[in-house]
Amino acid sequence: MSELWLSLTDIPEQGQEYFYSEQNVWTGPIEEFELPYAIIDPIQARVFVLLREKGCLISGGLNGRISLPCSRCAEDVFFEFEQKINIFELLPEEKNTEDFFGPEFLRWNNDNLELNIGGILWEQFILSLPDKPLCNEGCMGICPYCGQNKNSQFCNCIREKEDPRMEIFRHLKVKKD
């Protein structure tokens, strides 16, 4: 995950806005986790940070355009996204703690409070992506026998209509009481 720590000590009481267009916030983790994504249009993020008594409010959004593989045929899908951000991070109770559900985005560093804005931006980027991207709703996928993309060419593979492993159940009789 991308780490970009922002010091919160100099943020004014009314909050501060930040703009991120540095692509390594996203390309670093894409390469690190070997994800099949390619950034087509640069990803831009606008974040407003407001420090409160019990935590930090982070709001804004990010947008961009990426290429990712179709879940059925593995062809490239171009996906344009716009993700709104509205998060409240609680102040860590103790220094250098880790939450049960994962890392916290706020930390104390030599009595200075810091926000991992890179982690938040990466998390929001991942949340903006579809669970199963499709090149189109009617995508027929890949033939399980020959591996041909069924959207571009018809294959002549002989398909078994019935699963031979289920043969024993075809002769099963159920008695009614």
KADAGI-V689387 format. One line per field, one symbol per residue. phi: phi as a letter, one per 20 degrees, with the letter a starting at -180 (. if undefined). psi: psi as a letter, one per 30 degrees, with the letter a starting at -180 (. if undefined). burial: I if it has 16 or more other C-alpha atoms within 10 Angstrom, else O. A space follows every 50 residues. Layout:
phi = ???
psi = ???
burial = ???
This chain:
phi = .fdbedfefdffgenbdcdccffffdfgfffgeleedceedgedcccddc edfdrceccqabbrbcdbfffddmffdececbdedbcddffffcfldcff eqfeedbeclmdecdeffffffgfffffeffcfcfafegendffednfff febeddfedffcfffegfefdfddede
psi = kkkjkkkgfgkleglkkkkkgjffeeeeeeeeghkhkkkekkkkkkkkkj klegakkklblllaklklkkfefglkkkjkljkkkjkjkkkkelkhlkle gaklfklkjhgkkkkifeeeeeeeeeffkleikkelegkfakkfefgkjf eekklhkkkkekkffgefffgkkkkk.
burial = IIIOIOIIOOOOOOIOOOOOOOOOIIIOOIOOOOOOIIIOOOIIIIIIII IOOOOIIIIIIIIIIIIIIIIIIOOIIIIOIIIIIOOIIOIIOOOOOOOO OOOIIIIIOOOOIIIIIIIIIIOIIOOIIOOOIIIOOOOOIIIOOOOIIO OOOOOOOOOOOOOOOOOOOOOOOOOOO
